[in-house]
């Protein structure tokens, strides 16, 4: 084989490997692991433990919202800030990398937006934001909960 032929083969091999890497990155970052849900929503397919983690985090959203509302009803803005911060972006780091790869990009974006919105509520509440302002921000956050639930559901890979 000539040197030129050999380098063409090397280049072709590198090109194929790069394509494989790009395809894997696309699947991991953008597509995730999904199937069509029975009710027409997109079902994210997770291991049973991962599904349990996600649902636990969801229930923490509700519990956290209860604390925020309770503080709001007393005009306790430091309380609003504290409860909101607990639901902020710092929480998102709890998600294992393998599970991240199964979440579609749009899902991850909506999830991060939701966490970040709670951080924004905390920041404004600390900066003398009014309860009315916090309520409007809460309405925006709840809209994000609604939007994601309208699009996605979660199923576990064992079919339960
Ligand atoms: C990025 C997407 C996304 C966002 C944002 C989101 N959820 Fe969820 N949530 C889900 C999915 C998916 C499920 C599973 C639903 C299913 O399988 O039918 C779920 C389930 C739940 C459940 C059921 C938990 C259980 O134990 O069964 C609650 C409660 C919940 N979410 C509350 C919230 C609240 C409150 C918010 C907003 C603060 C929120 N979620 C934001 C995706 C999201």
Backbone and ligand atoms as CSV (ligand in chain L), in Angstrom:
chain,resi,resn,atom,element,x,y,z
A,1,UNK,N,N,0.840,-1.197,0.000
A,1,UNK,CA,C,0.000,0.000,0.000
A,1,UNK,C,C,0.877,1.251,0.000
A,2,UNK,N,N,0.520,2.245,-0.808
A,2,UNK,CA,C,1.315,3.478,-0.848
A,2,UNK,C,C,1.051,4.307,0.413
A,3,UNK,N,N,1.987,5.222,0.667
A,3,UNK,CA,C,1.804,6.106,1.822
A,3,UNK,C,C,0.518,6.911,1.715
A,4,UNK,N,N,0.234,7.372,0.492
A,4,UNK,CA,C,-0.971,8.202,0.309
A,4,UNK,C,C,-2.238,7.404,0.604
A,5,UNK,N,N,-2.267,6.142,0.127
A,5,UNK,CA,C,-3.439,5.299,0.370
A,5,UNK,C,C,-3.604,5.069,1.869
A,6,UNK,N,N,-2.438,4.839,2.510
A,6,UNK,CA,C,-2.510,4.571,3.956
A,6,UNK,C,C,-3.076,5.792,4.698
A,7,UNK,N,N,-2.596,6.977,4.343
A,7,UNK,CA,C,-3.104,8.141,5.090
A,7,UNK,C,C,-4.575,8.398,4.771
A,8,UNK,N,N,-5.006,8.003,3.548
A,8,UNK,CA,C,-6.441,8.156,3.257
A,8,UNK,C,C,-7.265,7.246,4.176
A,9,UNK,N,N,-6.734,6.026,4.391
A,9,UNK,CA,C,-7.453,5.100,5.284
A,9,UNK,C,C,-7.478,5.650,6.713
A,10,UNK,N,N,-6.325,6.213,7.166
A,10,UNK,CA,C,-6.305,6.809,8.508
A,10,UNK,C,C,-7.348,7.903,8.618
A,11,UNK,N,N,-7.362,8.777,7.602
A,11,UNK,CA,C,-8.297,9.909,7.632
A,11,UNK,C,C,-9.744,9.418,7.656
A,12,UNK,N,N,-10.023,8.391,6.828
A,12,UNK,CA,C,-11.383,7.859,6.786
A,12,UNK,C,C,-11.750,7.279,8.146
A,13,UNK,N,N,-10.783,6.563,8.757
A,13,UNK,CA,C,-11.054,5.969,10.075
A,13,UNK,C,C,-11.348,7.067,11.094
A,14,UNK,N,N,-10.531,8.116,11.068
A,14,UNK,CA,C,-10.746,9.220,12.018
A,14,UNK,C,C,-12.109,9.856,11.781
A,15,UNK,N,N,-12.469,10.035,10.504
A,15,UNK,CA,C,-13.767,10.657,10.186
A,15,UNK,C,C,-14.911,9.806,10.732
A,16,UNK,N,N,-14.794,8.464,10.552
A,16,UNK,CA,C,-15.858,7.576,11.048
A,16,UNK,C,C,-15.940,7.665,12.576
A,17,UNK,N,N,-14.757,7.654,13.235
A,17,UNK,CA,C,-14.756,7.730,14.698
A,17,UNK,C,C,-15.381,9.039,15.176
A,18,UNK,N,N,-15.042,10.139,14.488
A,18,UNK,CA,C,-15.616,11.434,14.876
A,18,UNK,C,C,-17.134,11.426,14.724
A,19,UNK,N,N,-17.606,10.780,13.639
A,19,UNK,CA,C,-19.050,10.687,13.429
A,19,UNK,C,C,-19.710,9.898,14.552
A,20,UNK,N,N,-19.054,8.785,14.933
A,20,UNK,CA,C,-19.607,7.956,16.012
A,20,UNK,C,C,-19.675,8.773,17.306
A,21,UNK,N,N,-18.577,9.517,17.587
A,21,UNK,CA,C,-18.555,10.333,18.811
A,21,UNK,C,C,-19.651,11.394,18.755
A,22,UNK,N,N,-19.792,12.031,17.583
A,22,UNK,CA,C,-20.816,13.075,17.440
A,22,UNK,C,C,-22.210,12.486,17.635
A,23,UNK,N,N,-22.432,11.287,17.060
A,23,UNK,CA,C,-23.742,10.644,17.198
A,23,UNK,C,C,-24.018,10.310,18.659
A,24,UNK,N,N,-22.966,9.820,19.362
A,24,UNK,CA,C,-23.150,9.468,20.769
A,24,UNK,C,C,-23.429,10.711,21.609
A,25,UNK,N,N,-22.688,11.798,21.328
A,25,UNK,CA,C,-22.896,13.046,22.067
A,25,UNK,C,C,-24.302,13.572,21.811
A,26,UNK,N,N,-24.751,13.463,20.542
A,26,UNK,CA,C,-26.093,13.928,20.189
A,26,UNK,C,C,-27.139,13.158,20.987
A,27,UNK,N,N,-26.963,11.838,21.006
A,27,UNK,CA,C,-27.914,10.986,21.733
A,27,UNK,C,C,-27.888,11.329,23.224
A,28,UNK,N,N,-26.678,11.502,23.775
A,28,UNK,CA,C,-26.527,11.714,25.214
A,28,UNK,C,C,-27.037,13.094,25.632
A,29,UNK,N,N,-26.718,14.118,24.816
A,29,UNK,CA,C,-27.024,15.492,25.234
A,29,UNK,C,C,-28.409,15.929,24.760
A,30,UNK,N,N,-28.776,15.569,23.525
A,30,UNK,CA,C,-29.990,16.140,22.930
A,30,UNK,C,C,-31.185,15.190,23.011
A,31,UNK,N,N,-31.014,13.949,22.573
A,31,UNK,CA,C,-32.161,13.050,22.416
A,31,UNK,C,C,-32.575,12.405,23.730
A,32,UNK,N,N,-31.586,11.902,24.483
A,32,UNK,CA,C,-31.901,11.193,25.717
A,32,UNK,C,C,-32.531,9.847,25.420
A,33,UNK,N,N,-33.186,9.277,26.431
A,33,UNK,CA,C,-33.787,7.955,26.283
A,33,UNK,C,C,-35.300,8.110,26.441
A,34,UNK,N,N,-36.008,8.064,25.304
A,34,UNK,CA,C,-37.452,8.308,25.379
A,34,UNK,C,C,-38.229,7.313,24.513
A,35,UNK,N,N,-39.498,7.198,24.782
A,35,UNK,CA,C,-40.395,6.458,23.903
A,35,UNK,C,C,-41.747,7.181,23.926
A,36,UNK,N,N,-42.634,6.786,23.021
A,36,UNK,CA,C,-43.933,7.454,22.977
A,36,UNK,C,C,-44.803,6.902,24.095
A,37,UNK,N,N,-45.307,7.795,24.949
A,37,UNK,CA,C,-46.147,7.361,26.063
A,37,UNK,C,C,-47.537,6.996,25.586
A,38,UNK,N,N,-48.261,6.198,26.393
A,38,UNK,CA,C,-49.598,5.758,25.990
A,38,UNK,C,C,-50.566,6.914,25.819
A,39,UNK,N,N,-50.369,7.980,26.593
A,39,UNK,CA,C,-51.301,9.112,26.500
A,39,UNK,C,C,-50.812,10.187,25.528
A,40,UNK,N,N,-49.788,9.840,24.719
A,40,UNK,CA,C,-49.341,10.771,23.690
A,40,UNK,C,C,-48.199,11.661,24.130
A,41,UNK,N,N,-47.906,11.685,25.443
A,41,UNK,CA,C,-46.765,12.472,25.891
A,41,UNK,C,C,-45.479,11.699,25.590
A,42,UNK,N,N,-44.345,12.373,25.718
A,42,UNK,CA,C,-43.057,11.713,25.554
A,42,UNK,C,C,-42.693,11.078,26.891
A,43,UNK,N,N,-42.445,9.770,26.878
A,43,UNK,CA,C,-42.078,9.090,28.120
A,43,UNK,C,C,-40.559,8.982,28.211
A,44,UNK,N,N,-39.991,9.552,29.254
A,44,UNK,CA,C,-38.550,9.417,29.502
A,44,UNK,C,C,-38.352,8.059,30.171
A,45,UNK,N,N,-37.469,7.242,29.602
A,45,UNK,CA,C,-37.252,5.895,30.135
A,45,UNK,C,C,-36.068,5.909,31.094
A,46,UNK,N,N,-36.328,5.634,32.355
A,46,UNK,CA,C,-35.274,5.647,33.376
A,46,UNK,C,C,-35.244,4.316,34.118
A,47,UNK,N,N,-34.122,4.047,34.787
A,47,UNK,CA,C,-34.054,2.903,35.701
A,47,UNK,C,C,-35.025,3.199,36.853
A,48,UNK,N,N,-35.548,2.128,37.502
A,48,UNK,CA,C,-36.506,2.365,38.598
A,48,UNK,C,C,-35.951,3.328,39.661
A,49,UNK,N,N,-34.659,3.195,40.009
A,49,UNK,CA,C,-34.068,4.075,41.026
A,49,UNK,C,C,-34.007,5.525,40.557
A,50,UNK,N,N,-33.728,5.690,39.248
A,50,UNK,CA,C,-33.655,7.048,38.693
A,50,UNK,C,C,-35.045,7.688,38.671
A,51,UNK,N,N,-36.043,6.867,38.325
A,51,UNK,CA,C,-37.420,7.366,38.306
A,51,UNK,C,C,-37.823,7.790,39.716
A,52,UNK,N,N,-37.448,6.957,40.704
A,52,UNK,CA,C,-37.784,7.280,42.096
A,52,UNK,C,C,-37.123,8.595,42.506
A,53,UNK,N,N,-35.864,8.794,42.073
A,53,UNK,CA,C,-35.152,10.038,42.397
A,53,UNK,C,C,-35.881,11.242,41.799
A,54,UNK,N,N,-36.288,11.089,40.519
A,54,UNK,CA,C,-36.977,12.198,39.858
A,54,UNK,C,C,-38.289,12.518,40.571
A,55,UNK,N,N,-39.063,11.484,40.887
A,55,UNK,CA,C,-40.364,11.728,41.516
A,55,UNK,C,C,-40.196,12.300,42.926
A,56,UNK,N,N,-39.103,11.873,43.606
A,56,UNK,CA,C,-38.852,12.429,44.942
A,56,UNK,C,C,-38.569,13.929,44.828
A,57,UNK,N,N,-37.779,14.268,43.801
A,57,UNK,CA,C,-37.466,15.688,43.608
A,57,UNK,C,C,-38.741,16.478,43.307
A,58,UNK,N,N,-39.657,15.856,42.556
A,58,UNK,CA,C,-40.925,16.513,42.238
A,58,UNK,C,C,-41.729,16.775,43.508
A,59,UNK,N,N,-41.763,15.769,44.386
A,59,UNK,CA,C,-42.525,15.949,45.630
A,59,UNK,C,C,-41.882,17.017,46.500
A,60,UNK,N,N,-40.539,17.137,46.390
A,60,UNK,CA,C,-39.864,18.205,47.133
A,60,UNK,C,C,-40.266,19.579,46.592
A,61,UNK,N,N,-40.550,19.637,45.292
A,61,UNK,CA,C,-41.049,20.894,44.714
A,61,UNK,C,C,-42.341,21.296,45.423
A,62,UNK,N,N,-43.267,20.332,45.560
A,62,UNK,CA,C,-44.561,20.642,46.182
A,62,UNK,C,C,-44.367,21.046,47.640
A,63,UNK,N,N,-43.523,20.271,48.361
A,63,UNK,CA,C,-43.278,20.585,49.769
A,63,UNK,C,C,-42.640,21.969,49.893
A,64,UNK,N,N,-41.707,22.283,48.990
A,64,UNK,CA,C,-41.039,23.586,49.010
A,64,UNK,C,C,-42.017,24.708,48.693
A,65,UNK,N,N,-42.896,24.471,47.711
A,65,UNK,CA,C,-43.896,25.486,47.356
A,65,UNK,C,C,-44.797,25.779,48.558
A,66,UNK,N,N,-45.107,24.723,49.315
A,66,UNK,CA,C,-45.952,24.917,50.504
A,66,UNK,C,C,-45.250,25.864,51.484
A,67,UNK,N,N,-43.934,25.676,51.678
A,67,UNK,CA,C,-43.192,26.541,52.600
A,67,UNK,C,C,-43.145,27.983,52.083
A,68,UNK,N,N,-42.945,28.123,50.753
A,68,UNK,CA,C,-42.896,29.463,50.161
A,68,UNK,C,C,-44.241,30.169,50.385
A,69,UNK,N,N,-45.334,29.458,50.092
A,69,UNK,CA,C,-46.670,30.054,50.230
A,69,UNK,C,C,-46.950,30.428,51.687
A,70,UNK,N,N,-46.546,29.547,52.587
A,70,UNK,CA,C,-46.778,29.801,54.005
A,70,UNK,C,C,-46.046,31.077,54.436
A,71,UNK,N,N,-44.763,31.203,54.017
A,71,UNK,CA,C,-43.992,32.402,54.351
A,71,UNK,C,C,-44.639,33.636,53.714
A,72,UNK,N,N,-45.092,33.484,52.478
A,72,UNK,CA,C,-45.717,34.604,51.764
A,72,UNK,C,C,-46.950,35.106,52.507
A,73,UNK,N,N,-47.737,34.169,53.033
A,73,UNK,CA,C,-48.985,34.545,53.699
A,73,UNK,C,C,-48.708,35.368,54.950
A,74,UNK,N,N,-47.451,35.295,55.453
A,74,UNK,CA,C,-47.079,36.086,56.638
A,74,UNK,C,C,-46.177,37.263,56.253
A,75,UNK,N,N,-46.067,37.542,54.956
A,75,UNK,CA,C,-45.154,38.590,54.460
A,75,UNK,C,C,-43.731,38.374,54.971
A,76,UNK,N,N,-43.362,37.113,55.168
A,76,UNK,CA,C,-42.036,36.768,55.696
A,76,UNK,C,C,-41.081,36.559,54.511
A,77,UNK,N,N,-40.519,37.652,54.000
A,77,UNK,CA,C,-39.700,37.549,52.790
A,77,UNK,C,C,-38.390,36.778,53.014
A,78,UNK,N,N,-37.731,36.903,54.188
A,78,UNK,CA,C,-36.569,36.020,54.412
A,78,UNK,C,C,-36.973,34.542,54.354
A,79,UNK,N,N,-38.165,34.241,54.852
A,79,UNK,CA,C,-38.676,32.863,54.796
A,79,UNK,C,C,-38.917,32.427,53.354
A,80,UNK,N,N,-39.444,33.348,52.546
A,80,UNK,CA,C,-39.670,33.062,51.120
A,80,UNK,C,C,-38.326,32.759,50.451
A,81,UNK,N,N,-37.317,33.590,50.764
A,81,UNK,CA,C,-35.995,33.417,50.156
A,81,UNK,C,C,-35.406,32.064,50.546
A,82,UNK,N,N,-35.516,31.737,51.822
A,82,UNK,CA,C,-34.915,30.488,52.315
A,82,UNK,C,C,-35.563,29.268,51.648
A,83,UNK,N,N,-36.897,29.250,51.614
A,83,UNK,CA,C,-37.608,28.102,51.038
A,83,UNK,C,C,-37.360,28.003,49.527
A,84,UNK,N,N,-37.280,29.151,48.859
A,84,UNK,CA,C,-37.059,29.133,47.402
A,84,UNK,C,C,-35.661,28.647,47.062
A,85,UNK,N,N,-34.688,29.134,47.854
A,85,UNK,CA,C,-33.297,28.773,47.553
A,85,UNK,C,C,-33.106,27.264,47.614
A,86,UNK,N,N,-33.833,26.605,48.522
A,86,UNK,CA,C,-33.718,25.132,48.649
A,86,UNK,C,C,-34.126,24.425,47.360
A,87,UNK,N,N,-34.938,25.096,46.532
A,87,UNK,CA,C,-35.386,24.492,45.271
A,87,UNK,C,C,-34.574,25.018,44.087
A,88,UNK,N,N,-33.497,25.757,44.384
A,88,UNK,CA,C,-32.706,26.414,43.342
A,88,UNK,C,C,-31.768,25.486,42.588
A,89,UNK,N,N,-30.951,26.081,41.746
A,89,UNK,CA,C,-30.109,25.308,40.829
A,89,UNK,C,C,-29.104,24.406,41.544
A,90,UNK,N,N,-28.753,24.724,42.783
A,90,UNK,CA,C,-27.809,23.883,43.520
A,90,UNK,C,C,-28.343,22.456,43.631
A,91,UNK,N,N,-29.681,22.328,43.687
A,91,UNK,CA,C,-30.305,21.002,43.784
A,91,UNK,C,C,-30.057,20.143,42.541
A,92,UNK,N,N,-29.949,20.809,41.401
A,92,UNK,CA,C,-29.854,20.068,40.141
A,92,UNK,C,C,-28.581,19.230,40.072
A,93,UNK,N,N,-27.571,19.569,40.880
A,93,UNK,CA,C,-26.319,18.812,40.841
A,93,UNK,C,C,-26.464,17.413,41.428
A,94,UNK,N,N,-27.607,17.153,42.086
A,94,UNK,CA,C,-27.815,15.823,42.679
A,94,UNK,C,C,-28.051,14.756,41.620
A,95,UNK,N,N,-28.387,15.182,40.385
A,95,UNK,CA,C,-28.741,14.210,39.343
A,95,UNK,C,C,-27.476,13.532,38.808
A,96,UNK,N,N,-27.415,12.174,38.869
A,96,UNK,CA,C,-26.230,11.463,38.377
A,96,UNK,C,C,-26.042,11.658,36.864
A,97,UNK,N,N,-24.781,11.606,36.419
A,97,UNK,CA,C,-24.459,11.864,35.009
A,97,UNK,C,C,-25.196,10.881,34.085
A,98,UNK,N,N,-25.245,9.595,34.472
A,98,UNK,CA,C,-25.891,8.592,33.619
A,98,UNK,C,C,-27.359,8.944,33.400
A,99,UNK,N,N,-27.981,9.480,34.438
A,99,UNK,CA,C,-29.400,9.849,34.342
A,99,UNK,C,C,-29.561,11.103,33.480
A,100,UNK,N,N,-28.632,12.047,33.630
A,100,UNK,CA,C,-28.631,13.263,32.791
A,100,UNK,C,C,-28.709,12.892,31.314
A,101,UNK,N,N,-27.911,11.840,30.941
A,101,UNK,CA,C,-27.828,11.438,29.547
A,101,UNK,C,C,-29.132,10.873,29.004
A,102,UNK,N,N,-30.042,10.499,29.914
A,102,UNK,CA,C,-31.318,9.940,29.465
A,102,UNK,C,C,-32.394,11.019,29.331
A,103,UNK,N,N,-32.086,12.209,29.823
A,103,UNK,CA,C,-33.082,13.285,29.756
A,103,UNK,C,C,-32.881,14.069,28.461
A,104,UNK,N,N,-33.955,14.258,27.677
A,104,UNK,CA,C,-33.817,15.059,26.454
A,104,UNK,C,C,-33.382,16.485,26.797
A,105,UNK,N,N,-32.723,17.144,25.838
A,105,UNK,CA,C,-32.213,18.496,26.073
A,105,UNK,C,C,-33.322,19.448,26.513
A,106,UNK,N,N,-34.492,19.337,25.849
A,106,UNK,CA,C,-35.597,20.236,26.185
A,106,UNK,C,C,-36.036,20.031,27.637
A,107,UNK,N,N,-36.034,18.774,28.078
A,107,UNK,CA,C,-36.410,18.451,29.452
A,107,UNK,C,C,-35.420,19.093,30.430
A,108,UNK,N,N,-34.095,18.882,30.122
A,108,UNK,CA,C,-33.058,19.445,31.000
A,108,UNK,C,C,-33.184,20.963,31.055
A,109,UNK,N,N,-33.453,21.579,29.895
A,109,UNK,CA,C,-33.565,23.041,29.849
A,109,UNK,C,C,-34.721,23.507,30.733
A,110,UNK,N,N,-35.879,22.820,30.617
A,110,UNK,CA,C,-37.039,23.210,31.420
A,110,UNK,C,C,-36.752,23.001,32.909
A,111,UNK,N,N,-36.048,21.904,33.227
A,111,UNK,CA,C,-35.743,21.610,34.626
A,111,UNK,C,C,-34.812,22.686,35.200
A,112,UNK,N,N,-33.754,23.032,34.441
A,112,UNK,CA,C,-32.820,24.060,34.930
A,112,UNK,C,C,-33.523,25.412,35.048
A,113,UNK,N,N,-34.385,25.730,34.069
A,113,UNK,CA,C,-35.128,26.997,34.124
A,113,UNK,C,C,-35.954,27.069,35.405
A,114,UNK,N,N,-36.561,25.941,35.758
A,114,UNK,CA,C,-37.402,25.909,36.953
A,114,UNK,C,C,-36.553,26.157,38.202
A,115,UNK,N,N,-35.404,25.437,38.295
A,115,UNK,CA,C,-34.525,25.652,39.453
A,115,UNK,C,C,-34.034,27.103,39.505
A,116,UNK,N,N,-33.653,27.615,38.327
A,116,UNK,CA,C,-33.139,28.996,38.284
A,116,UNK,C,C,-34.217,30.009,38.674
A,117,UNK,N,N,-35.467,29.719,38.316
A,117,UNK,CA,C,-36.560,30.627,38.662
A,117,UNK,C,C,-36.721,30.705,40.181
A,118,UNK,N,N,-36.516,29.578,40.863
A,118,UNK,CA,C,-36.584,29.610,42.330
A,118,UNK,C,C,-35.428,30.434,42.901
A,119,UNK,N,N,-34.240,30.343,42.285
A,119,UNK,CA,C,-33.114,31.180,42.717
A,119,UNK,C,C,-33.468,32.654,42.559
A,120,UNK,N,N,-34.134,32.983,41.441
A,120,UNK,CA,C,-34.495,34.384,41.191
A,120,UNK,C,C,-35.500,34.874,42.242
A,121,UNK,N,N,-36.433,34.009,42.627
A,121,UNK,CA,C,-37.396,34.395,43.677
A,121,UNK,C,C,-36.635,34.698,44.962
A,122,UNK,N,N,-35.647,33.841,45.284
A,122,UNK,CA,C,-34.863,34.029,46.512
A,122,UNK,C,C,-34.100,35.358,46.461
A,123,UNK,N,N,-33.443,35.620,45.326
A,123,UNK,CA,C,-32.651,36.855,45.188
A,123,UNK,C,C,-33.547,38.086,45.361
A,124,UNK,N,N,-34.709,38.091,44.682
A,124,UNK,CA,C,-35.598,39.252,44.762
A,124,UNK,C,C,-36.196,39.405,46.159
A,125,UNK,N,N,-36.526,38.277,46.789
A,125,UNK,CA,C,-37.106,38.347,48.135
A,125,UNK,C,C,-36.093,38.941,49.107
A,126,UNK,N,N,-34.813,38.597,48.903
A,126,UNK,CA,C,-33.766,39.147,49.776
A,126,UNK,C,C,-33.537,40.628,49.489
A,127,UNK,N,N,-33.809,41.038,48.243
A,127,UNK,CA,C,-33.578,42.435,47.863
A,127,UNK,C,C,-34.858,43.254,48.059
A,128,UNK,N,N,-35.575,42.988,49.130
A,128,UNK,CA,C,-36.789,43.738,49.459
A,128,UNK,C,C,-37.896,43.649,48.411
A,129,UNK,N,N,-37.950,42.536,47.676
A,129,UNK,CA,C,-39.062,42.337,46.731
A,129,UNK,C,C,-40.366,42.210,47.513
A,130,UNK,N,N,-41.481,42.651,46.899
A,130,UNK,CA,C,-42.773,42.582,47.594
A,130,UNK,C,C,-43.369,41.177,47.465
A,131,UNK,N,N,-44.277,40.823,48.394
A,131,UNK,CA,C,-44.981,39.540,48.272
A,131,UNK,C,C,-45.710,39.423,46.932
A,132,UNK,N,N,-46.269,40.542,46.452
A,132,UNK,CA,C,-46.993,40.499,45.187
A,132,UNK,C,C,-46.049,40.121,44.035
A,133,UNK,N,N,-44.841,40.675,44.068
A,133,UNK,CA,C,-43.834,40.343,43.049
A,133,UNK,C,C,-43.497,38.845,43.130
A,134,UNK,N,N,-43.302,38.352,44.362
A,134,UNK,CA,C,-42.977,36.932,44.542
A,134,UNK,C,C,-44.121,36.051,44.030
A,135,UNK,N,N,-45.367,36.497,44.277
A,135,UNK,CA,C,-46.520,35.721,43.806
A,135,UNK,C,C,-46.537,35.629,42.287
A,136,UNK,N,N,-46.209,36.740,41.631
A,136,UNK,CA,C,-46.175,36.739,40.165
A,136,UNK,C,C,-45.065,35.804,39.676
A,137,UNK,N,N,-43.921,35.833,40.365
A,137,UNK,CA,C,-42.827,34.928,39.986
A,137,UNK,C,C,-43.245,33.468,40.191
A,138,UNK,N,N,-43.999,33.216,41.268
A,138,UNK,CA,C,-44.471,31.849,41.528
A,138,UNK,C,C,-45.401,31.370,40.424
A,139,UNK,N,N,-46.263,32.285,39.971
A,139,UNK,CA,C,-47.182,31.918,38.889
A,139,UNK,C,C,-46.387,31.513,37.644
A,140,UNK,N,N,-45.282,32.224,37.396
A,140,UNK,CA,C,-44.413,31.875,36.257
A,140,UNK,C,C,-43.787,30.496,36.444
A,141,UNK,N,N,-43.313,30.225,37.666
A,141,UNK,CA,C,-42.695,28.915,37.933
A,141,UNK,C,C,-43.726,27.807,37.723
A,142,UNK,N,N,-44.935,28.014,38.260
A,142,UNK,CA,C,-45.956,26.974,38.131
A,142,UNK,C,C,-46.289,26.722,36.669
A,143,UNK,N,N,-46.169,27.766,35.853
A,143,UNK,CA,C,-46.391,27.593,34.419
A,143,UNK,C,C,-45.353,26.620,33.842
A,144,UNK,N,N,-44.130,26.675,34.374
A,144,UNK,CA,C,-43.079,25.753,33.905
A,144,UNK,C,C,-43.400,24.312,34.322
A,145,UNK,N,N,-43.928,24.149,35.552
A,145,UNK,CA,C,-44.330,22.802,35.999
A,145,UNK,C,C,-45.386,22.271,35.022
A,146,UNK,N,N,-46.375,23.126,34.738
A,146,UNK,CA,C,-47.487,22.721,33.870
A,146,UNK,C,C,-46.968,22.341,32.475
A,147,UNK,N,N,-46.065,23.177,31.946
A,147,UNK,CA,C,-45.567,22.943,30.585
A,147,UNK,C,C,-44.828,21.616,30.494
A,148,UNK,N,N,-43.986,21.331,31.481
A,148,UNK,CA,C,-43.216,20.085,31.398
A,148,UNK,C,C,-44.138,18.875,31.550
A,149,UNK,N,N,-45.079,18.955,32.506
A,149,UNK,CA,C,-45.988,17.818,32.706
A,149,UNK,C,C,-46.863,17.575,31.482
A,150,UNK,N,N,-47.157,18.642,30.731
A,150,UNK,CA,C,-47.988,18.477,29.538
A,150,UNK,C,C,-47.233,17.716,28.451
A,151,UNK,N,N,-45.901,17.811,28.470
A,151,UNK,CA,C,-45.094,17.211,27.405
A,151,UNK,C,C,-44.509,15.855,27.781
A,152,UNK,N,N,-44.098,15.708,29.052
A,152,UNK,CA,C,-43.338,14.521,29.445
A,152,UNK,C,C,-43.992,13.696,30.539
A,153,UNK,N,N,-43.709,12.402,30.494
A,153,UNK,CA,C,-43.987,11.536,31.623
A,153,UNK,C,C,-42.731,10.696,31.827
A,154,UNK,N,N,-42.708,9.876,32.864
A,154,UNK,CA,C,-41.517,9.061,33.090
A,154,UNK,C,C,-41.946,7.613,33.255
A,155,UNK,N,N,-41.176,6.730,32.647
A,155,UNK,CA,C,-41.486,5.318,32.781
A,155,UNK,C,C,-40.186,4.624,33.140
A,156,UNK,N,N,-40.280,3.483,33.832
A,156,UNK,CA,C,-39.014,2.841,34.187
A,156,UNK,C,C,-38.740,1.693,33.230
A,157,UNK,N,N,-37.455,1.400,33.054
A,157,UNK,CA,C,-37.042,0.485,31.993
A,157,UNK,C,C,-37.532,-0.945,32.219
A,158,UNK,N,N,-38.044,-1.263,33.435
A,158,UNK,CA,C,-38.606,-2.597,33.642
A,158,UNK,C,C,-40.076,-2.614,33.239
A,159,UNK,N,N,-40.606,-1.446,32.819
A,159,UNK,CA,C,-41.987,-1.395,32.362
A,159,UNK,C,C,-42.975,-1.017,33.443
A,160,UNK,N,N,-42.488,-0.705,34.664
A,160,UNK,CA,C,-43.410,-0.281,35.736
A,160,UNK,C,C,-43.417,1.226,35.884
L,1,LIG,C1,C,-38.566,19.323,33.244
L,1,LIG,C2,C,-39.813,18.689,33.448
L,1,LIG,C3,C,-40.573,18.916,34.733
L,1,LIG,C4,C,-40.696,20.065,35.448
L,1,LIG,C5,C,-40.129,21.450,35.141
L,1,LIG,C6,C,-41.515,19.747,36.583
L,1,LIG,N1,N,-41.877,18.437,36.547
L,1,LIG,FE1,FE,-42.989,17.478,37.941
L,1,LIG,N2,N,-42.850,15.756,36.883
L,1,LIG,C7,C,-42.204,15.620,35.670
L,1,LIG,C8,C,-42.401,14.273,35.168
L,1,LIG,C9,C,-41.864,13.727,33.852
L,1,LIG,C10,C,-43.185,13.610,36.113
L,1,LIG,C11,C,-43.742,12.179,36.018
L,1,LIG,C12,C,-45.124,12.316,35.434
L,1,LIG,C13,C,-45.675,11.017,34.889
L,1,LIG,O1,O,-44.947,10.027,34.703
L,1,LIG,O2,O,-46.904,11.008,34.605
L,1,LIG,C14,C,-43.445,14.549,37.182
L,1,LIG,C15,C,-44.178,14.268,38.320
L,1,LIG,C16,C,-44.483,15.181,39.303
L,1,LIG,C17,C,-45.216,14.876,40.503
L,1,LIG,C18,C,-45.705,13.494,40.926
L,1,LIG,C19,C,-44.678,12.920,41.891
L,1,LIG,C20,C,-44.942,11.460,42.293
L,1,LIG,O3,O,-44.440,11.052,43.338
L,1,LIG,O4,O,-45.623,10.748,41.531
L,1,LIG,C21,C,-45.359,16.047,41.186
L,1,LIG,C22,C,-46.066,16.242,42.512
L,1,LIG,C23,C,-44.681,17.081,40.425
L,1,LIG,N3,N,-44.161,16.519,39.290
L,1,LIG,C24,C,-44.609,18.404,40.804
L,1,LIG,C25,C,-43.929,19.383,40.097
L,1,LIG,C26,C,-43.901,20.792,40.460
L,1,LIG,C27,C,-44.618,21.407,41.630
L,1,LIG,C28,C,-43.134,21.409,39.539
L,1,LIG,C29,C,-42.761,22.866,39.420
L,1,LIG,C30,C,-42.225,23.534,40.551
L,1,LIG,C31,C,-42.679,20.398,38.603
L,1,LIG,N4,N,-43.191,19.184,38.979
L,1,LIG,C32,C,-41.874,20.675,37.536
L,1,LIG,C33,C,-41.475,16.571,35.025
L,1,LIG,C34,C,-41.335,17.887,35.436
